[in-house]
Amino acid sequence: MKETEAVPSLAAETPPGLRALQNLVSQLWLPEGEVTSWPVRVTSGEVPPGFRAVETYAVVPSPERARFLVPLATAAAAAASVGRYNGLREPGTRVFRFLLGLGYRLRIAQRVIRHRLVVCVDERLDERALPGHLLSAHLREVLGEADVVVGAGVHRIDPHHKPVLQLFSPAGKPVGYVKVGWNDATRTMVATEAEALSLVGDMNEMHVPRVLHEGTWRDYRLTVTAPLPETVRRHREPDRLPAARFSLAVAESTGGYVAPLRASGFWRGIREEVAIVAAEEAELAAAMGRVLDRVELTCGDVSLRFGRWHGDWVPWNLAWADGTLCVWDWEHSGGDAPVGFDSLHWRFQVAMELRDLGLRGAVSAVIGAAHDDLAEYGVPEEARHCLADLYLVEMFLRVCRLKRGGGWWSDRFHPHMIDELARMERSR
């Protein structure tokens, strides 16, 4: 059952955590539609007659407030699924996860947290057929890991969110991360990440996860990446970006070039995508077009540097390990963007996600930071406000792209994007 189909079937009064859990179960273990002959069942503890249990998870903290599924195959794996990479967490979350992991290691949490999710298969199902029905069995097969254990976070229902699974050995050693693309938008994102990681590779002073596997399972797209170094620690200052040399290295990682804006591949691409949006959202596309017209008039002949951008350069997608910057989540990466976009994206997302300033606050943060931030990237002074406008149009196009890929409008962006584009137009 796909998420866009699952949402209407969940009662409005269902607690959000339970809705998210039901949706995750549909995505990972059940086929599209209601197929009573499907040889997999997921229950809250009981094993149906004629079935056998193959996976058992603790639902933490409860089904109504579900946050993650803890694998109960071994105490070490259970502890690792909540305690590994604790250096990436905020202090309060870090303490909670440490204590929970300790509880699983000491086998106390298994008795205290009694909520279970049990995955069962038909007893008649041949072992050789399991990879076609169970994602965990498929992963064991393609990775050559006979005993890999899966843990999963439970996130709010969102058309653009992908299930992300953690893989561990029974002894609790990290094996990797799995991203599952389930609709057109998320399948594209998962494939983009695999391509970007393969092209970029490790750079000086920067660690990029290695791709362990990329392929399909049923109608899903999978990217499996190697685990991060276990010494990673979060970037502690969200208002301080990593040194410009890191994102400049990303920009040059797959080749770059200098060209007048109007002669660049980026410019042609953004104009073409606005034309695509016009077919369904004429007013929004017209507002984007007016901003681009003004940018072309002002900066069309200014030479800019173009190259790869990470696409989601934010505090929660990078960390430090022994002086090396570790960077993951490359699913929005692209090879032809104005150098400096990653810096502006950082400002936008910190304002939107961490400061909860809404779309207007995020747009203002980008415009306000552009002049000083972009100096480090060699952007000519006369073009910095144009780059801010271009980034914001690109961000709004991303929202439209995701909508076309099988989701619905985010109420944080739509219809407010039109107002913000009009405000940008008036302010120049």
N, C-alpha and C positions, 0 to 999 in steps of 0.2 A: 504494500500500500504506500503510495507516494504521499509526501507531506501535504501537498496542495489538496489531495483527496482526504487526508486524515483530519485536517483541521475542522471542516464542517461536521464531521461525525462525532466530535467530542462535545459533550454537553457544556453549555456556557458556564454552568455552576461548578464544573470540575476544577479543583485547585490547579493553579498553573504548573506546579511541580509534577502532579500526576498527568496532566496533559502532555507535558514534555516527555515524561517517561513512556507513556503510551505511544507517542510519536516515534521515539527512538526505537522501541521494540518493533514497531511496524517497519521501520527502515532497515534494521539490521537482520531481522529473523523471519519476517513474513513476506510472501510474494505479493505482487500487485493484485489488488482485488481480494475478495473473500473466496479462497480456494480451500474447501473442506478436506480435499484429498492431500493437501500439502503435508509432508511427513514430519513437520516441525511444529511443536507446541511450546508456548511460553506461559508459565504459570507462576503463581505467588508462593509455591512450595510443594504442592501435591504433584505426583507423577501420574498422568492418566493411564488407565489400563492399556496394555499393548505398547507402551512407550518406555524409554529409559532415559535417565538424566545424563546429559553430557557436559553441561556447564551450570555452575551455581554462582550467583552474585549476591552480595549484600547491597540493599538499596539504602544509601546514606543521604540524609539522616532518616528519611521515611519516604514512602511513595508520594505522599501529599506535598512534600518539600524536597523531592529528589534532586540531588546535586551530582552524585556519581555512583557508578556501579563498581563495587569492589570485588574482584575475583577471589573466590574462596578455595581455589584448587590447592594452594599451600599457604601457610601463615606468612612465609617470606614474600610471596607474590602479593598477598593482600596488603602487607605493610608497605611494600615498595610502591604500590599503585597510589597510595595517598601521601607517602613520605618522601619519595625521590624528588629531586629538583626543588627542594623546599627553599633554596636560596633565591628562587624567582618570586616568592610570595611576599606579600606585605606582612609586617611583623605579627599582627593578630592572626592572620590566616596561617602563618608559619607555625605558630604555637599550637593551634587547633590540629593541623595536619600531623605535626610531630607526635602529639599525644594520641591521636587516632591510630597512627602507624605503630606506635609502641603498643597500644592496646591489641592490635591485630597480631603483632609479633609475639606477645605474651599470651595470646589466645583468649583474652578477656573480651575484646570487642565482638568476637564471634558469638559470644553468649548474650551480650547486652543488646546488640543491634540485631534484632530477630527478623526484620523484614527481608524477604528473599525474592529473588527472581530466578527461576529454574528453567533452563532450556532443555527440552526433551526431543528425542527423535523416535520415530517408529522403529520398533524392535526388528522389523523385517528389512529395514534399510541397510543395504550392503555398505561396509566400511569404505569401499572404494568410491561410493557415490556421495559420501559426506561432503567433499569439497564443492560439489554443485549445490548443496543446500545450506551449508554453514560457512560463514565468512571466516571463522577461526580456522576451520579445517583447510579452507583454500589458502589462507596465509601460511599455515604450516607447510603446505605442499610447495608453494612458490618460493618460500624462503629457506626451505630445507631445515626447518626447526621443528623437531618432532614434538616438543612439549611446550610450545609457546603459549603463554597465558595472556588473556586480553582484559584490559580495564577500560572504562569509558566514562567520560563526563556526560552529564545530562544538562542540556542547555535549553533556554526558552525557544519556543517554536518560532522559526524565522526562515523565510524562503531562501535565504542566502547562507544559512549556517550548514556546515557539513559535519557529520559525525566524525570525531577525531578519537582514535583508539590508541592506547598505550600498549606496547607489547613487552612482556617480561619473560624471563626464564622462570622455572619453578623455584629457583634459588633467589629470585628477586632481582636478577641482573637486567638492566634495560636492554631491550633488543631493538626497538624502533618505535616510530609513530606511523599511524595509518590515517590518511584522509580519504573520505568516501564521498565522491561526487554523485548526487542522486537526480538532479534535474539538469537542464541544458546549461544554466549558469554555473552551477557548482561543478559539473563535469568539466567545463571549460577551465574553471579556476584550478582544479586539481591537475589537469593536463599542463596548464601554463606553469604551475610550480615545478613539475617534473622537468619540463623543458628548460626553465630558467636555471634550476640547480645544476643540470647537466652542462649547460653552456658556461655558467659562471665559474664553478669550481672554487676551491679555496684560494684566497688572496692573501697578500702580506698583511699580517696583523688582524686577519679576519677569518673566522671559521664559518663555513657554510655546510649544512648537513648533506651527506652523500645520499644519492638515490639508491635504495636497495631493490626496489621493484616498482614498475609502472605498468599498468595494464587494466583489464576489465574483469569484472565478476558479475554474472547476470547482466543487468543493464546499468550497472554502476561503473564508475571510473575510480581506480585506486592509485594512490601514490604512497609508497612506503619509504620513509627516510630513516637514516641511522640516528641513534640517540645523540643527544647533546652531551658535551663533557659534564661529568657529574659535579664538577667544581663551579658550575655557572652560578653567578650572582646577578640579581636584577640591576638594571640601570636606575639609580636611586633618585636622580634629579630630573623630573619630566620637563622642567623649563630650560634645561641645558642639553642641547643636542650633542651627540658625539662629534668629534672634530670633523671638519669638512672633508678631510682627506679620505675618510671612509666612504662617504657617498660618492666622492669623486672617483674612487677606485671602482665602485660599482658602475659608474657611468662609462668608464673606459674598459670594463671587463670583457665586453663583447664587441668592442670597436665603437668609435665615435666620429663625429665630423662637425665642421663649422660651416654654417650657411645662413644667408638672410632668411628671416622667418618665413616669408611668403614662398620661398623656394624649397622649403624643407619637406621631407616626407611626413613629418608630424603635422604640418599645417594642412596638407592635402587630406590626411586621415581625419583630422578633427572636423573639417568642413564636410567631408563625406558622411561622418557619423551624425552630424546635426541634420543633414538631409534625411537620414533614415528615421530619426526621431520625429521629423515633421510629418511623416505619414500617419502617426498616431497621436502626437501631442503637438499640434500646430502652434499653439500659443507659446508653449515652452520653447520649441525650436526657434520661433521668431525672436524671442527674447535672447536666446543664446546667439543667434545670428547677428543681432544688433551689437552685442558686446564684441563679437569677433570682427565685425566691420570696423569698429572704432580701433581695436587693437591693430588691425592691418593698416589702417590709415596712419596710426601713430608709430608703429614699430615694424611694419612689414619689411622695410629695407635694412633693419638692424641685424647685424650678424650675431648669431647665438651659437652656443655649443650644444650639440645634441648627443645623446647616448642612452645607455640603459638606466632605468630607474627601478628601484626595488618595488615601489608601488604601495607599500604599507609600512613605511619607515616610522615606527612608533615605539614608545618605551617598552611596551609589552611584547614586542617581536624581536627584541635583542637583549643581550646580557653580556656579562664579562666573565671570562675564565682565565685566570692567571695572566691578565694583561691583554688577552686576545678578545676582540669583539666577536660574539657569536650572533648570527643573524638568520632568522628562519621566516616562514610564512611569505613565500615569494609568489603567491597565487595571483597577484595583480601586476606582476613585473612586465615590463615591456622594453623593447630594444631601441625605441626612437622617441625620446622625450627631451624637452629642454632641461639641461643640467640645472639643478636647484629645486625641481619639483618635490623631491623627497623631503627637503627641509620645510617646504610649505605644507606638505601633508602632515608632518609632525605637528606643526602649529594648529592645523585644523582639527586633528583628532584629539589632541590634548584638551583643546577648548571644548570640543563636543562631548567626548567620552569621560575625561577625568574631571573637568571643571563643570560639566553639565550646563554649559552656557547656551545651548540650543544652536540652531543653524545660524541665526544672526550673529551670535557671539563668535562662532567658528569662522564665519566669513570675515568678520572684523579683525580677528586674530591674524588671519593670513595677510590681509591688506596692511595691517599695522606692522607686521614683522618683515615684510618683503624687502624693504629698503636696506635694512641692516643685515639680515640673514643672507641675502643673495650676493652681497659684496664678496663674501668668502668664496663664492663659486665663480667669480669672474664675470658675473652678469653686468653688462653696461648699465650705468646709473639710469639712463633714460628709458631702459627697457624693463626695469624691475617691477613697476606697477603693471605693465603688460603681462609679465610672467605670472603675477598674482591672479590677474583676470583669466589667463589661459588655464592655470591650474584649477580654478573654481569651475570653469566650464567643463574641464575634463572630469572633475569630481562629480558634477551633476550628470554628465554623460554616463559615468559608471553606474549611477543609480538607475538610469534608464536601461542600461545594458542588462543589469541584473533583473530588472522587471521583465524585460523581453525574454529572459532566460527561464522563466517559469515561476516567478514570484508575484508579489503584489507590492504596491507602493508603501514605502516607509512613511509613516505620518510625521516623522521628524524632517522629511525633505519635501514631501508633496502635499499641498501645492505651493509651499513656501519658497521653492526655488525661483519661481517667476518673480516674486516680490524682491528677492535678493538680487537677481539679475537686473531688475529695473533700478534698484538702489545703486548698484555698481555703475550702471550707465549714467545715472544722474551725478555721481560723485566725481566724474572725470571732467 
